[in-house]
Amino acid sequence: MKFVILRSYDNYIPAYIAMGRLKEEYINCYLQDEHSVTIDPFLSNAIGGIKVMVAETQAERALELLDSGNSQTDSPSTFTS
């Protein structure tokens, strides 16, 4: 299964909120680089933040879910596939 970057966050709290919302809707997802950014926040810009990775086949639905949510999961660094 191929995964793509859906969104990127510089803080683990909104990243976990976004991942939780997706998992509630049975979207296959995980956080990439969460440990690196949490341990050393200065690496966030260098590695692109904490990335919410979703299954490529579910990316469109996942983006709709996060876009329909509140501002807690919105981030200025948003990627779409």
C-alpha beads as a LAMMPS data file, in Angstrom:
LAMMPS data file: protein, C-alpha beads

81 atoms
80 bonds

1 atom types
1 bond types

-500.0 500.0 xlo xhi
-500.0 500.0 ylo yhi
-500.0 500.0 zlo zhi

Masses

1 110.0

Atoms # bond

1 1 1 0.000 0.000 0.000
2 1 1 1.407 3.387 -1.006
3 1 1 1.140 6.298 1.428
4 1 1 1.231 10.013 0.576
5 1 1 1.699 13.169 2.637
6 1 1 -1.641 14.738 3.445
7 1 1 -0.563 17.504 5.815
8 1 1 2.472 18.601 7.758
9 1 1 2.538 20.057 11.274
10 1 1 5.245 21.652 13.391
11 1 1 3.668 20.411 16.631
12 1 1 2.570 16.907 17.613
13 1 1 -0.725 17.979 19.239
14 1 1 -2.579 19.071 16.062
15 1 1 -0.924 16.184 14.196
16 1 1 -2.393 13.682 16.683
17 1 1 -5.798 15.391 16.520
18 1 1 -5.782 15.111 12.717
19 1 1 -4.673 11.474 12.825
20 1 1 -7.349 10.662 15.407
21 1 1 -10.080 12.198 13.251
22 1 1 -8.934 10.146 10.277
23 1 1 -8.714 6.898 12.241
24 1 1 -12.271 7.435 13.522
25 1 1 -13.354 7.287 9.883
26 1 1 -11.236 4.165 9.228
27 1 1 -8.678 6.000 7.102
28 1 1 -5.306 4.187 7.039
29 1 1 -2.817 6.723 8.349
30 1 1 0.238 7.279 10.515
31 1 1 2.571 10.093 11.595
32 1 1 5.996 10.295 10.007
33 1 1 8.958 12.041 11.705
34 1 1 6.936 12.637 14.879
35 1 1 9.713 11.440 17.179
36 1 1 12.429 13.494 15.491
37 1 1 10.433 16.732 15.720
38 1 1 9.245 16.048 19.271
39 1 1 12.780 15.347 20.525
40 1 1 14.407 18.208 18.589
41 1 1 11.875 20.866 17.449
42 1 1 14.614 22.746 15.585
43 1 1 14.651 19.913 13.042
44 1 1 11.036 20.614 12.077
45 1 1 11.858 22.991 9.221
46 1 1 14.740 20.867 8.012
47 1 1 12.716 17.647 7.681
48 1 1 9.351 19.165 6.802
49 1 1 7.597 18.778 10.156
50 1 1 5.428 15.938 11.385
51 1 1 3.714 14.503 8.340
52 1 1 0.288 12.887 8.349
53 1 1 0.637 10.023 5.898
54 1 1 -2.492 8.435 4.411
55 1 1 -3.116 5.601 2.000
56 1 1 -3.059 7.001 -1.520
57 1 1 -6.483 5.529 -2.301
58 1 1 -7.992 7.323 0.720
59 1 1 -6.217 10.678 0.371
60 1 1 -9.111 12.564 -1.206
61 1 1 -11.579 11.449 1.476
62 1 1 -9.047 12.219 4.225
63 1 1 -8.501 15.735 2.906
64 1 1 -12.266 16.315 2.803
65 1 1 -12.560 15.189 6.417
66 1 1 -9.824 17.498 7.647
67 1 1 -11.030 20.431 5.534
68 1 1 -14.536 20.095 6.967
69 1 1 -13.177 20.196 10.533
70 1 1 -12.285 23.030 12.820
71 1 1 -9.162 25.195 12.926
72 1 1 -7.386 22.947 15.481
73 1 1 -6.194 20.659 12.706
74 1 1 -5.477 23.377 10.161
75 1 1 -1.885 24.216 9.475
76 1 1 -0.225 26.723 7.175
77 1 1 1.868 23.907 5.741
78 1 1 -0.715 21.813 3.929
79 1 1 0.116 19.315 1.195
80 1 1 -2.273 17.684 -1.207
81 1 1 -1.600 14.729 -3.416

Bonds

1 1 1 2
2 1 2 3
3 1 3 4
4 1 4 5
5 1 5 6
6 1 6 7
7 1 7 8
8 1 8 9
9 1 9 10
10 1 10 11
11 1 11 12
12 1 12 13
13 1 13 14
14 1 14 15
15 1 15 16
16 1 16 17
17 1 17 18
18 1 18 19
19 1 19 20
20 1 20 21
21 1 21 22
22 1 22 23
23 1 23 24
24 1 24 25
25 1 25 26
26 1 26 27
27 1 27 28
28 1 28 29
29 1 29 30
30 1 30 31
31 1 31 32
32 1 32 33
33 1 33 34
34 1 34 35
35 1 35 36
36 1 36 37
37 1 37 38
38 1 38 39
39 1 39 40
40 1 40 41
41 1 41 42
42 1 42 43
43 1 43 44
44 1 44 45
45 1 45 46
46 1 46 47
47 1 47 48
48 1 48 49
49 1 49 50
50 1 50 51
51 1 51 52
52 1 52 53
53 1 53 54
54 1 54 55
55 1 55 56
56 1 56 57
57 1 57 58
58 1 58 59
59 1 59 60
60 1 60 61
61 1 61 62
62 1 62 63
63 1 63 64
64 1 64 65
65 1 65 66
66 1 66 67
67 1 67 68
68 1 68 69
69 1 69 70
70 1 70 71
71 1 71 72
72 1 72 73
73 1 73 74
74 1 74 75
75 1 75 76
76 1 76 77
77 1 77 78
78 1 78 79
79 1 79 80
80 1 80 81
